[in-house]
Amino acid sequence: MHISITVIGATGRTGSLVVAEGIGRDHHVTAFTRRPRRLPEQTRPAAVVTGDGRDPAAVRTAIDGADAVIAIIAAAGRGGPHQAAEVAAVLVDAMADLGVARLVVTSAYPIVARQPRLPMALLRRVLADAYADATRMERTVAGSGLDWTIVRLNRLLDAPARGGTQYSTGQLERPTALTRADAAALLLDIAADPTTARHAINAAGPTRR
C-alpha cells in the first residue's frame, strides 16, 4: 500500500533513514526539516518543506494532504531546549485542523522501563530534562483526538539493519540496542498499520540468545 507520508525531523540520523526507506517503498514522502541541505543527494523525496516544528504555518504546509505523519523529535541537549512537547502541541493542532488523523511519534523507552533497573535509573537521572520533555510530549499526543501511536525506542545504533526487532505495549524482558535502520522500517510499518493506533509501543533490538 502506497501512502503519502510527512516526516518531521527528516534530516536527523533516524529521520533521514525513514525518508529513504519510505521512498524505497514507493510512498509519497514529504521531508520537513530546518536543514534541507543535509538531505543526502541520492535521497529525492516528493517534496521538501523547510521550517521549524514550532512554526504552525510551516507545519501546516508540510502535512497538508498527508495520509500519515511520522515525527522524530528530540530535545537539542540534556538541558534543552525543551522542544519535543512544543512541537507536539503545534503538530496535533495542525493535524486536527487539516483532518490528518494518523500520527506516529518517537519517544524513549527508558522513561517507562523498569529493567535493567540500575542502567535505566542512571539514564533517567542523566537525561532528566530531555526525558521530562518526552513525557510531556507523550501526554500531548495521547490527549489528542488523533489516531496516534507513540513508539518508544531503545539505545539507537548507527549500524545496518539486522532485523529481529521486538516490540510490545508492555515492558520488554530484555531490551537490547536497536539500529536506526530497523527503527526506520518499524516506524513505516506502524504508520501503515491502523491496529496500532491509540497505543504506546516499546521497541528494541533482537532478543539475546
MOBEL-V165629 format. One record per residue. N is the residue number from 1. OMEGA is omega as a letter, one per 20 degrees, with the letter a starting at -180 (999 if undefined). Layout:
BEGIN
N;OMEGA + N;OMEGA
END
This chain:
BEGIN
1;a + 2;a + 3;r + 4;a + 5;r + 6;r + 7;r + 8;a + 9;a + 10;r + 11;r + 12;a + 13;r + 14;a + 15;r + 16;r + 17;r + 18;r + 19;a + 20;r + 21;r + 22;r + 23;r + 24;r + 25;r + 26;r + 27;r + 28;a + 29;r + 30;r + 31;r + 32;a + 33;r + 34;a + 35;a + 36;a + 37;r + 38;r + 39;r + 40;a + 41;a + 42;r + 43;a + 44;r + 45;r + 46;r + 47;r + 48;r + 49;a + 50;r + 51;r + 52;a + 53;r + 54;a + 55;a + 56;a + 57;r + 58;r + 59;r + 60;r + 61;a + 62;a + 63;a + 64;r + 65;a + 66;r + 67;a + 68;r + 69;r + 70;a + 71;r + 72;a + 73;r + 74;r + 75;a + 76;a + 77;a + 78;a + 79;r + 80;j + 81;a + 82;a + 83;a + 84;a + 85;r + 86;r + 87;a + 88;a + 89;r + 90;a + 91;a + 92;r + 93;a + 94;a + 95;r + 96;a + 97;a + 98;r + 99;r + 100;a + 101;a + 102;a + 103;r + 104;a + 105;a + 106;r + 107;a + 108;a + 109;a + 110;a + 111;r + 112;a + 113;r + 114;a + 115;i + 116;a + 117;a + 118;r + 119;a + 120;r + 121;r + 122;r + 123;a + 124;r + 125;a + 126;a + 127;a + 128;a + 129;a + 130;a + 131;r + 132;r + 133;r + 134;r + 135;r + 136;r + 137;r + 138;a + 139;r + 140;a + 141;a + 142;r + 143;r + 144;r + 145;a + 146;r + 147;a + 148;r + 149;r + 150;a + 151;a + 152;a + 153;a + 154;r + 155;a + 156;a + 157;r + 158;a + 159;r + 160;r + 161;r + 162;r + 163;r + 164;a + 165;r + 166;r + 167;a + 168;r + 169;r + 170;r + 171;r + 172;a + 173;r + 174;a + 175;a + 176;r + 177;a + 178;r + 179;r + 180;r + 181;r + 182;r + 183;r + 184;r + 185;r + 186;a + 187;r + 188;r + 189;a + 190;a + 191;a + 192;a + 193;a + 194;a + 195;r + 196;a + 197;r + 198;r + 199;r + 200;a + 201;r + 202;a + 203;r + 204;r + 205;a + 206;r + 207;r + 208;r + 209;999
END
